Amino acid sequence: MTPPSVTSTQGFTLVEIIVALAVLSMIGIAVASTLSSTTRAVSRADLNAARNADQRVANDYLRRQIALAVPRSTRKRGRSQLWFEGETASVQWLAELPVHAAGGGLRALRLRLDDGNLELDYVLWTAQFEQFEEVWEASGRRSITVLERVEDMRYAYLARRPQSGDAGARWLATWSNREEMPVAVRIAIVKEDGERYAPIEVRLRAIGRTRSGAPSSAAGISLPTAETDPSENAQNTEGTPAREPNDDDEDNKIR
């Protein structure tokens, strides 16, 4: 009698299973790493796009408002003075706003840093005011948040004529000239995360008054070229170098 034949089946050995699991693990790690890197890259791109959008909106808005500055003058103690005051950390001026903006008319405006936000204050200006301090104490003042999460900001002012015998135009840390306005205003902004915005340089459309009383334009005055380091030429009226930045209708936001 012949015994029945037994068909033998061969399976995977323990070593083969371990090798297969190791290969699958490496493939999974590579895929996960790729997905993680892609996600981080997309997040960084979105963050940079948001930052660039904020900077572009703030840049355009500040340019429009400052460029509208008018060389309005009043007589105080027998002498005429222009309504423009520039400090290292704030600037205030008068501007003729269009009707669709805050109702139009001649407004006093002020840029300042308040609790980490760049604020633009504005109020209707009348000839009864003798100085800016009176303007901001008056009723009807409104504020607009131009930019949030700002760590520091500095202003500089370009003089039309050489200061203290220096040759060429100069960037000044403060502006105390009450007879003419600066040619341009430069704004340097540092965000809370340490990001430094590219300096915003705004040329004023009118910088003073001619003998006939008409505003004189800054169109024929050239700004310093990009090859010139502004920090080397930046001085205030006392000769101290201008410091660059370190590492209910109220509270509207500019989106």
C-alpha positions in Angstrom: 0.0 0.0 0.0 1.4 3.4 -1.1 1.3 6.2 1.5 -0.4 9.4 0.5 1.8 12.2 -0.8 2.2 15.3 1.3 2.5 18.6 -0.6 4.8 20.9 1.4 4.2 24.7 1.4 7.0 27.2 2.0 6.2 30.4 4.0 8.3 33.5 4.9 11.1 33.2 7.3 11.4 35.4 10.3 14.3 37.2 8.8 12.4 38.0 5.6 9.5 39.4 7.7 11.8 41.6 9.7 13.5 42.9 6.5 10.1 43.6 4.9 8.9 45.5 8.0 12.1 47.6 8.1 11.7 48.5 4.4 8.0 49.5 4.9 9.0 51.5 8.0 11.7 53.4 6.0 9.2 54.1 3.2 6.6 55.4 5.7 9.2 57.6 7.4 10.2 59.1 4.1 6.6 59.8 3.1 5.8 61.4 6.5 9.0 63.5 6.3 8.1 64.7 2.8 4.5 65.6 3.9 5.8 67.4 7.0 8.3 69.4 5.0 5.6 70.3 2.4 3.3 71.4 5.2 5.9 73.6 6.8 6.8 75.1 3.5 3.2 75.9 2.7 2.8 77.4 6.2 5.8 79.6 5.8 4.6 80.7 2.4 1.2 81.6 3.8 2.8 83.5 6.7 5.2 85.4 4.4 2.2 86.2 2.1 0.3 87.6 5.0 3.2 89.6 6.2 3.8 91.0 2.8 0.1 91.9 2.4 0.1 93.7 5.8 3.3 95.6 4.9 1.9 96.5 1.4 -1.4 97.8 2.9 0.4 99.8 5.6 2.9 101.1 3.1 0.3 102.3 0.7 -1.9 103.8 3.4 0.9 105.7 5.0 2.1 107.0 1.7 -1.3 108.4 0.8 -1.9 110.1 4.1 1.5 111.7 4.5 1.8 112.8 0.9 -1.4 114.8 1.4 0.3 117.1 4.0 -0.3 120.7 3.2 2.0 123.6 4.3 -0.7 125.5 6.2 0.7 128.4 8.2 -0.7 130.5 11.0 0.7 133.5 12.8 1.8 133.0 16.4 3.4 135.8 18.5 3.8 137.9 15.4 5.5 135.3 13.2 4.2 132.7 10.8 4.7 129.0 11.3 3.9 125.9 9.4 1.7 123.2 11.0 4.1 120.2 10.8 6.0 118.7 13.7 8.3 115.7 13.4 9.8 113.7 16.3 11.8 110.5 16.3 8.8 108.4 17.4 5.8 110.4 16.1 4.8 112.9 13.4 1.8 115.2 13.1 0.6 117.4 10.2 -2.4 118.9 8.4 -4.0 117.4 5.3 -6.9 118.1 3.0 -8.8 114.8 3.1 -11.3 113.8 0.3 -15.0 113.8 1.1 -15.1 110.0 1.3 -12.4 110.0 4.0 -13.5 111.1 7.4 -15.9 113.5 5.9 -13.3 115.5 4.0 -11.9 118.9 4.9 -8.7 120.1 6.6 -7.7 117.6 9.3 -4.9 117.3 11.8 -3.3 113.9 11.7 -0.8 112.2 14.0 1.0 108.9 13.7 2.0 107.3 17.0 2.8 103.9 18.6 0.3 102.9 21.2 0.4 99.6 23.1 2.1 97.8 20.2 -0.2 99.2 17.5 0.6 101.9 14.9 -2.3 104.4 15.3 -3.3 107.3 13.1 -5.3 110.0 15.0 -7.3 112.6 13.1 -9.6 115.4 14.0 -11.1 118.4 12.3 -8.8 121.4 12.3 -9.9 125.0 12.7 -8.0 128.3 12.9 -8.8 128.6 16.6 -6.0 126.1 17.4 -2.6 127.5 18.1 -0.6 124.3 18.6 -1.0 120.5 18.2 -1.4 119.9 21.9 -4.7 121.8 21.8 -5.8 119.8 18.7 -5.5 116.4 20.4 -7.3 117.6 23.6 -10.3 118.7 21.5 -13.4 116.6 21.2 -14.1 114.6 18.0 -10.7 112.9 17.8 -10.8 109.5 16.0 -8.2 106.8 15.6 -7.4 104.1 13.0 -5.2 101.1 13.6 -2.8 101.0 10.7 -0.6 98.1 11.8 -0.7 95.7 14.7 2.1 94.0 16.7 4.7 96.8 16.2 7.8 96.7 18.5 9.4 99.9 17.4 9.4 102.6 14.8 11.4 105.6 13.9 10.9 108.6 11.7 13.4 110.7 9.8 12.9 113.9 7.7 14.7 115.0 4.6 15.8 118.7 4.6 15.7 120.6 1.3 18.8 122.7 2.2 22.1 121.6 3.9 22.0 121.7 7.7 24.8 123.3 9.8 27.0 123.9 6.8 26.9 120.3 5.5 26.7 119.7 1.8 23.8 118.0 0.2 20.4 117.0 1.5 20.3 115.4 5.0 18.0 113.1 6.9 17.2 114.6 10.3 16.0 112.7 13.4 13.6 115.5 14.3 11.9 118.4 12.4 11.6 121.7 14.2 11.7 124.1 11.2 8.5 126.1 11.3 9.1 127.9 8.1 9.1 125.0 5.6 8.2 121.4 5.6 10.6 118.5 4.9 11.0 117.2 1.4 10.2 113.7 2.5 9.5 111.5 5.5 11.1 108.1 6.1 9.4 105.5 8.4 11.3 102.5 9.7 9.2 99.8 11.3 10.2 96.7 13.4 7.5 94.1 14.2 7.3 92.2 17.5 8.8 89.1 16.0 11.9 91.1 15.0 11.0 91.5 11.4 12.2 94.8 9.9 10.1 96.3 7.2 11.8 98.0 4.3 12.0 101.8 5.1 9.0 103.7 3.7 10.1 107.0 2.1 7.3 109.4 1.3 7.8 112.5 -0.8 5.5 115.4 0.3 3.6 116.9 -2.6 4.0 120.4 -1.2 6.9 121.4 1.1 6.5 125.2 1.7 5.1 128.4 0.4 6.4 130.7 -2.3 6.4 134.4 -2.0 3.0 134.5 -3.7 1.6 132.2 -1.0 1.1 129.2 -3.3 2.5 125.8 -2.1 5.9 124.9 -3.5 6.4 121.4 -4.8 9.2 118.9 -3.9 9.0 117.3 -7.4 12.3 118.9 -8.5 14.2 117.6 -5.5 15.9 114.2 -5.7 15.9 111.9 -2.8 19.3 110.3 -1.8 20.1 107.3 -3.9 19.9 103.7 -2.6 23.7 103.5 -2.7 24.0 106.1 0.1 23.5 104.7 3.6 20.9 106.9 5.2 22.3 106.2 8.7 25.5 107.9 7.7 23.7 111.1 6.7 21.0 111.1 9.3 21.3 113.9 11.8 19.0 116.0 13.9 19.2 119.7 14.1 21.8 119.5 16.9 24.0 117.2 14.8 23.1 113.9 16.7 22.8 110.9 14.3 19.3 109.7 13.8 18.9 106.3 15.5 17.5 103.5 13.4 15.0 101.1 14.9 16.1 98.5 17.5 16.1 94.8 17.5 -18.2 105.4 17.7 -15.9 105.2 14.7 -12.8 104.6 16.8 -10.2 101.8 16.5 -11.0 101.0 12.9 -8.7 98.5 11.3 -7.0 98.7 7.9 -7.4 95.3 6.4 
